[in-house]
Amino acid sequence: MHALEQKILAEGIVLSEEVLKVDSFLNHQIDPVMMQQIGQEFARLFKDAGITKIITIEASGIAPAVMAGLELGVPVIFARKYQSLTLKDNLYRSKVFSFTKQTESTIAISKKHISASDKVLVIDDFLANGQAALGLADLIHQAEATVVGIGIVIEKSFQPGRDILLEKGYRVESLARVKSLANGTVEFMRD
């Protein structure tokens, strides 16, 4: 997605050879026009997949997931990382290790929002090692629902996430694939 790549080049900050900061438009401040374009692209890529639900993880996946849900006309579920007074019983749970935060979290969704008949699209902001996507897929499998694909806004292709997900048989569609962050420069994959 050319517009996303241009946004990354203009506003992304390379913090290290493994970390790209995009908090000016994706995961702190949100550019609604860019999120709308991202939602439209995910809808285009997965329009024939029969999607009935979208699932993401709080918080950075919510904006692109909601925009995709709006385009596809389906509900969006976001897995919660923290227990709350209103979300404590009748849950599917999974563990997820965050590469960026270097912490493990338990994520959860209510069993009432997903059923075995659902065809679910996973959407997340970044793909590094694939742990968030695998945790979300685990929640979907616990519900005996079907994972129809995994949509990623920014993939760090130099990390093993894509290969791990493909090995498990998942369809992975990334809107921007970063080949390298070496020398403080973003380099994209070219097919």
C-alpha positions in Angstrom: 0.0 0.0 0.0 1.9 3.0 -1.3 0.2 5.7 0.8 1.0 3.7 4.0 4.6 3.3 2.9 4.9 7.0 2.2 3.4 7.8 5.7 5.9 5.5 7.3 8.8 7.2 5.4 7.5 10.6 6.3 6.6 10.1 10.0 8.0 6.8 11.2 11.0 6.9 13.5 13.6 4.1 13.5 14.5 3.5 17.1 16.8 0.5 16.5 17.3 -2.1 13.9 14.3 -3.9 15.3 11.9 -1.1 16.4 9.9 1.3 14.2 7.9 4.0 16.0 4.7 5.1 14.2 2.9 6.8 17.1 2.1 9.9 15.0 -0.5 8.1 13.0 -1.1 4.5 14.2 -0.5 3.6 17.8 -0.8 6.7 19.9 -2.1 9.5 17.7 -4.4 8.1 15.0 -4.7 9.5 11.4 -8.3 8.7 10.6 -7.9 9.2 6.9 -5.0 6.7 6.8 -7.0 4.3 9.0 -9.9 4.6 6.6 -7.6 3.8 3.6 -6.2 0.8 5.6 -9.7 -0.4 6.4 -10.6 -0.2 2.7 -7.5 -2.1 1.7 -8.2 -4.9 4.2 -11.8 -5.1 2.9 -10.6 -5.3 -0.7 -8.1 -8.1 0.1 -10.6 -10.2 2.1 -13.9 -9.3 0.5 -14.5 -12.8 -0.7 -13.6 -14.6 2.5 -17.1 -14.6 4.0 -16.0 -12.8 7.1 -18.5 -12.5 9.9 -16.3 -11.0 12.6 -13.0 -9.2 13.0 -10.8 -9.7 16.0 -7.9 -7.6 17.2 -6.0 -6.9 20.4 -6.1 -3.7 22.4 -5.1 -1.0 21.8 -3.2 -0.4 18.6 -5.1 -2.9 16.5 -8.5 -1.3 17.2 -8.4 1.6 14.8 -7.5 -0.4 11.7 -9.9 -3.2 12.7 -12.8 -0.9 13.2 -12.3 0.7 9.8 -12.1 -2.7 8.2 -15.2 -3.8 10.1 -17.0 -0.6 8.8 -16.0 -1.4 5.2 -17.0 -5.1 5.5 -20.1 -4.4 7.6 -19.1 -6.8 10.4 -18.6 -6.5 14.2 -15.2 -6.1 15.6 -14.1 -7.8 18.8 -11.0 -6.6 20.6 -9.2 -9.0 23.0 -8.6 -7.3 26.3 -5.2 -7.5 28.0 -6.3 -6.6 31.4 -9.0 -8.1 33.6 -11.9 -5.8 34.3 -14.9 -5.8 36.6 -17.2 -6.3 33.6 -15.1 -8.9 31.8 -14.3 -11.7 34.2 -16.5 -14.8 33.5 -17.2 -17.0 30.5 -14.1 -16.1 28.6 -11.7 -17.5 26.1 -8.1 -16.8 27.2 -4.7 -17.0 25.7 -1.2 -15.8 26.5 0.7 -13.4 24.2 4.3 -12.3 24.4 4.9 -8.7 23.2 8.1 -8.2 21.3 7.9 -4.4 21.7 7.1 -4.4 25.4 9.0 -7.6 26.2 6.2 -8.8 28.5 3.7 -11.6 28.5 0.0 -10.8 28.8 -3.1 -12.8 29.1 -5.7 -11.8 26.5 -9.4 -12.6 26.7 -12.6 -12.3 24.8 -16.2 -13.0 26.0 -17.6 -16.3 24.7 -20.9 -14.6 23.9 -19.3 -12.6 21.0 -18.0 -15.5 19.0 -19.4 -18.8 17.9 -18.4 -21.9 15.9 -20.2 -20.5 12.8 -18.0 -17.4 12.7 -15.4 -16.8 9.9 -12.9 -14.4 11.6 -10.4 -12.0 10.2 -7.5 -11.2 12.6 -6.1 -7.7 12.3 -3.1 -6.2 14.1 -0.9 -3.2 13.8 2.5 -5.0 13.6 3.8 -8.4 12.8 7.2 -9.3 14.3 7.3 -12.7 15.8 3.7 -13.6 15.2 2.8 -14.1 18.9 -0.2 -11.7 19.0 -1.7 -13.2 15.9 -1.2 -16.7 17.2 -2.8 -15.7 20.5 -5.8 -14.3 18.7 -6.0 -17.3 16.5 -6.0 -19.5 19.6 -9.0 -17.6 21.0 -10.8 -18.2 17.7 -10.0 -21.9 17.7 -11.2 -22.2 21.3 -14.6 -21.0 20.0 -14.3 -23.6 17.2 -14.6 -20.7 14.7 -12.6 -20.3 11.5 -9.6 -18.0 11.0 -10.0 -16.8 7.4 -6.9 -14.7 7.4 -4.5 -12.4 9.2 -4.3 -8.7 8.2 -1.2 -6.8 9.3 -0.7 -3.1 8.9 3.1 -3.1 9.2 5.1 -6.3 8.9 8.8 -6.5 10.0 9.8 -9.1 7.4 13.2 -9.5 8.9 11.6 -11.2 11.9 10.1 -14.7 11.7 6.4 -13.9 12.3 5.2 -14.3 8.7 7.0 -17.7 8.3 5.5 -18.9 11.6 2.0 -18.0 10.5 2.3 -19.4 7.0 3.7 -22.6 8.4 0.5 -23.0 10.4 -1.5 -22.5 7.2 -2.8 -19.0 7.8 -3.3 -16.5 4.9 -1.3 -13.4 5.8 -1.8 -10.0 4.1 0.5 -7.2 5.1 -0.1 -3.7 3.8 3.6 -2.6 4.3 6.4 -5.1 4.5 9.6 -3.7 6.1 12.7 -5.4 4.8 15.2 -3.6 7.0 15.6 -0.9 9.6 19.4 -0.9 9.3 21.3 2.4 9.6 18.1 4.2 10.8 16.5 3.8 7.4 13.2 2.0 6.5 13.6 -0.3 3.5 10.5 -2.0 2.1 10.2 -5.5 0.5 9.5 -5.4 -3.2 7.8 -8.4 -4.8 
